[in-house]
Every structure is written in structure tokens, then in C-alpha cells.
């Protein structure tokens, strides 16, 4: 089997939100997710992945090697048919 991952990379995503809702909870009427003990906002891994996908698509578009298979508001069947 070919060596797919030669190196491991760690990275940090840092962003600041003031008077906003970066990650609403659909089970709570889209209210911000909050840590009950500290009162700090919480961001889920799914929300972070979507932000990264949106950024890559906005900056690189359909450039080879940067194409995003999972797209927001595009059914998987349509993605499969287009080969995108």
C-alpha cells in the first residue's frame, strides 16, 4: 500500500465573534451553544469543518487538488452525477 500520509500536521483555527452566533443549536431554537460553567461559546467540529470547506471553496474554487466533494446545499446525488 502506498504511503498516503507522510507527515502529520497540526493546526489551530482562531476566530473571534462579538455580538454574533457562530454555531447555533438547532435543538434550542438556534440559540448559541454555551458552556454552562464558563459562559463561553462553543463551536462544534462540524461547524469548523464547514467553515474550512467554505474558505477553501471561496479561495481556490474548482482548482485541481482543492475541489470540495461535500458541498453545502448540494445533494450528494447531484455531486456524483457531475463528477464534482
KAUR-V257473 format. One record per backbone hydrogen bond with DSSP energy under -0.5 kcal/mol. CO is the residue of the C=O (numbers start at 1). NH is the residue of the N-H. If there is no record, write none. Layout:
co:nh
CO:NH
CO:NH
This chain:
co:nh
2:4
4:6
12:14
23:33
24:26
25:28
25:30
25:31
26:29
28:31
31:25
33:42
34:36
35:39
40:35
44:48
45:49
46:50
47:51
48:52
49:53
50:54
51:55
52:56
53:57
54:58
55:59
56:60
56:61
57:61
60:63
63:66
67:69
69:71
71:74
75:79
76:80
77:81
78:82
79:83
79:84
